[in-house]
Amino acid sequence: MKTHTINDYIIALTDLAEQIGDDRLAYAVDQFRVLLNSSDLPNDLISNMKSYAAKSVKTLDTHWDCECKERYIHSKADRTTCPICGTEEADSTDSRINEMTECNMFQANK
């Protein structure tokens, strides 16, 4: 599995908040972003927050996401470059399991 940055998780949580229309989650994510950029927090607290965020998004290392709006999940075994947008697998994140399950996209983008 790829190593994700804290920014990857903040973006994922922001997307989730928008998708489900949860203003409280959007607010919490925004506050989380502010806290992570604060130099007033002790390092161990920041580390714990990053660890918690890392557990919130599960990815599958057999698939990757391109930049397309639709049909953006690709199998690593089938292709390493998106024929539509040109995104390279090496420059992309692994696919989120929840998106693959919700959209039934495990085989949709072969």
PyMOL commands that set and color helices and strands:
alter all, ss='L'
color gray80, all
select helices_A, chain A and resi 6-20+23-36+43-56+89-91+97-102
alter helices_A, ss='H'
color red, helices_A
select strands_A, chain A and resi 59-65+73-75+94-96
alter strands_A, ss='S'
color yellow, strands_A
deselect
rebuild
show_as cartoon
